[in-house]
């Protein structure tokens, strides 16, 4: 891909002596939706943490929007235009929905995402803007976590396990908003264990297996057999 928005190149990442990523490479183009799939412990969250600046690779490089961010700290990565929707939502429980959204906008860049725009995307949040984040349903909490990330006006949105713990109908409802988000010019990386959902939403798919890229392919035309082989190593 010539000049992608994000290029991860041969990244190795460690927790102490334990190596979680081995030479992982990935590219995301402007306006592209990329899915990263893989079993528990395959390294998906670690890859997102490296991109978001929450941990730094021991080897390899990460370039974003024309600059090197391999060792850029997380608060500066957000300013550069990458926002993370973390696994488990991590909303501030003592704050209202609206306060959580406003915190996401603290270091906001110029762009289309405002409180009004987030409420238009997720009307359920508008109705509950003044209630505590903990009073929301799981699906609404996920919407608030996505809204909080959008408030930073990122160029690249990283979504870690959006589906986790949510009913299928709620997951479908949240994924139905993805085209509107991408329509605003964003690129998205979705980390998913729900492979069907990931394939439906993505242009391109990477599968990690024990910290290595086992599949790097356009989503269209991927067969169950190819995915199973990459996922389980069979
Ligand atoms: P999951 O779907 O369970 O979140 P994942 O694909 O996101 O899995 P990671 O969370 O990136 O996988 O974990 C990759 C490997 O790194 C696993 O073997 C995991 O046990 C290990 N690991 C993750 N976080 C830590 C940590 N803080 N300290 C030590 N090892 C860790």
Boltz pocket constraint, residues with backbone or C-beta under 6 A from the ligand:
constraints:
  - pocket:
      binder: B
      contacts: [[A, 15], [A, 18], [A, 20], [A, 38], [A, 39], [A, 40], [A, 41], [A, 42], [A, 43], [A, 44], [A, 45], [A, 46], [A, 47]]
      max_distance: 6.0
